[in-house]
Amino acid sequence: MAQEYTTAQLKEHNNKKSVWVRIHNDIFDVTPFLNEHPGGEEVLIEQAGKEATEAFEDVGHSSDAREMMEKYKIGTIVAAERNPDLPRKKTEDWKTETESSSSDSSWKSWIAPVVLGLAATLIYRLYFMS
C-alpha cells in the first residue's frame, strides 16, 4: 500500500531543499528533478507544498512527461483529504491525437494533390497539346 500523507505534511515541503507537489491526489517529491525540468526549477518551486493538478494540466504535459513523473511519486493524499473533482488531462498525447484524427483527415491528405494534378493535366492538354 502506498504511503499516505496529509495536506499539512505536504505543506512542509515548500522550498528548494524539499519540493513536494500534489497532482491528482498523488504526492510527488520532485526535488531531484528541479535542475532537469524543461520549464525551469522556478515553476516547480512555485508549486511546492501545494495542490498542483490544475497548473500541471494547464501546461498540457506529454505522455512521456506523465510516465517520467511516476518515479517521483512517493505516495498519496490521505483518503479524507482527497478531491474527486480534480481536472483531468486536457490535451491529447501526440500519438493519440494523430491516431484519432487519422481516419478523419487521411482522405484530405491525398485528395487535394490528386485534384490539383488532374487540373494541371487538363490545363496542359487543353493549351499545349492543341
C-alpha positions as CSV (number, residue, x, y, z in Angstrom):
1,M,0.0,0.0,0.0
2,A,1.3,3.5,-0.9
3,Q,2.4,5.8,1.8
4,E,-0.3,8.4,2.7
5,Y,0.4,12.0,3.6
6,T,-1.8,14.8,4.9
7,T,-2.1,18.3,3.4
8,A,-0.2,19.6,6.4
9,Q,2.7,17.2,5.7
10,L,2.7,18.3,2.0
11,K,2.9,22.0,3.0
12,E,6.1,21.3,5.0
13,H,7.9,20.6,1.7
14,N,7.7,24.1,0.2
15,N,11.3,25.2,-0.5
16,K,14.1,24.5,-2.9
17,K,15.6,21.9,-0.5
18,S,12.4,19.8,-0.4
19,V,9.8,20.2,-3.2
20,W,6.7,18.1,-2.9
21,V,3.6,18.6,-5.1
22,R,0.2,17.1,-5.2
23,I,-1.1,16.1,-8.6
24,H,-4.4,14.1,-8.9
25,N,-4.3,13.2,-5.2
26,D,-0.8,11.7,-5.6
27,I,2.3,13.2,-3.8
28,F,5.5,13.6,-5.8
29,D,8.9,14.6,-4.4
30,V,10.3,16.5,-7.4
31,T,13.4,17.9,-5.6
32,P,15.8,15.7,-7.6
33,F,14.1,16.9,-10.8
34,L,14.5,20.6,-10.3
35,N,17.6,21.0,-12.5
36,E,16.1,18.8,-15.2
37,H,12.6,20.3,-15.5
38,P,12.3,21.8,-19.0
39,G,10.2,24.7,-17.7
40,G,12.8,25.6,-15.1
41,E,13.0,24.9,-11.4
42,E,11.1,28.1,-10.6
43,V,7.9,26.5,-11.9
44,L,8.2,23.6,-9.6
45,I,9.3,25.7,-6.6
46,E,6.3,27.9,-7.1
47,Q,4.0,24.9,-6.7
48,A,6.0,23.4,-3.8
49,G,3.8,22.2,-0.9
50,K,0.7,22.8,-2.8
51,E,-2.1,21.2,-4.9
52,A,-0.6,21.5,-8.4
53,T,-3.0,19.5,-10.5
54,E,-4.5,22.4,-12.3
55,A,-1.1,24.0,-13.1
56,F,0.2,20.6,-14.3
57,E,-2.8,20.0,-16.6
58,D,-2.9,23.6,-17.9
59,V,0.6,23.1,-19.4
60,G,-0.5,20.0,-21.3
61,H,2.3,17.6,-20.4
62,S,3.0,14.8,-22.8
63,S,2.5,11.1,-22.1
64,D,6.3,10.9,-21.8
65,A,6.3,13.5,-19.0
66,R,3.5,11.7,-17.3
67,E,5.4,8.4,-17.4
68,M,8.6,10.1,-16.1
69,M,6.8,11.6,-13.1
70,E,5.9,8.2,-11.8
71,K,9.5,7.7,-10.5
72,Y,9.0,10.8,-8.3
73,K,5.7,9.5,-6.7
74,I,6.2,8.9,-3.0
75,G,2.6,8.3,-2.0
76,T,-1.0,9.7,-2.0
77,I,-3.0,12.2,0.0
78,V,-5.0,10.6,2.9
79,A,-8.4,9.5,1.9
80,A,-10.2,12.1,4.0
81,E,-8.5,14.9,2.1
82,R,-8.8,13.6,-1.5
83,N,-10.5,15.7,-4.1
84,P,-12.5,13.6,-6.7
85,D,-13.2,16.7,-8.8
86,L,-9.7,17.5,-9.9
87,P,-9.4,18.4,-13.6
88,R,-8.4,15.6,-15.9
89,K,-5.9,15.7,-18.7
90,K,-6.9,18.4,-21.2
91,T,-4.6,17.7,-24.0
92,E,-4.2,14.5,-26.0
93,D,-1.0,12.8,-26.5
94,W,0.5,13.4,-30.0
95,K,0.2,9.7,-30.9
96,T,-3.4,9.5,-29.6
97,E,-4.4,12.7,-31.4
98,T,-2.9,11.6,-34.6
99,E,-4.4,8.2,-34.4
100,S,-7.9,9.5,-33.5
101,S,-8.0,12.1,-36.3
102,S,-6.1,10.0,-38.9
103,S,-9.3,8.4,-40.4
104,D,-11.0,11.8,-40.5
105,S,-8.1,13.6,-42.3
106,S,-6.5,10.8,-44.2
107,W,-8.6,11.3,-47.3
108,K,-8.0,15.1,-47.1
109,S,-4.2,14.5,-47.3
110,W,-4.4,12.9,-50.7
111,I,-7.5,14.3,-52.4
112,A,-6.1,17.9,-52.8
113,P,-2.9,16.7,-54.6
114,V,-4.9,14.4,-56.9
115,V,-7.4,17.1,-57.8
116,L,-4.6,19.6,-58.4
117,G,-2.7,17.0,-60.5
118,L,-5.8,16.3,-62.7
119,A,-6.5,20.0,-63.1
120,A,-2.9,20.6,-64.2
121,T,-3.1,17.7,-66.6
122,L,-6.3,19.1,-68.2
123,I,-4.9,22.6,-68.5
124,Y,-1.7,21.3,-70.1
125,R,-3.6,19.2,-72.6
126,L,-6.0,22.0,-73.5
127,Y,-3.4,24.7,-74.0
128,F,-0.3,22.9,-75.1
129,M,-1.5,19.8,-77.0
130,S,-4.0,21.5,-79.3
